């Protein structure tokens, strides 16, 4: 992943590793308890964690050739 997400939040390498592992192995859209646990593990707020996931999801969609924003691929 490009470091755009990490740079915008000024994350440490270990935080990025935890976030990336969660993105790839757990969920690309954390919510509720999952979001809270990921945030706690990284030492971030839930808002910061959600922001990182939103940016990372945009990057993932672009890598997959999909629109950067959520929506139908027919849009």
Beta strands, then each sheet from edge to edge (+ up, - down):
end
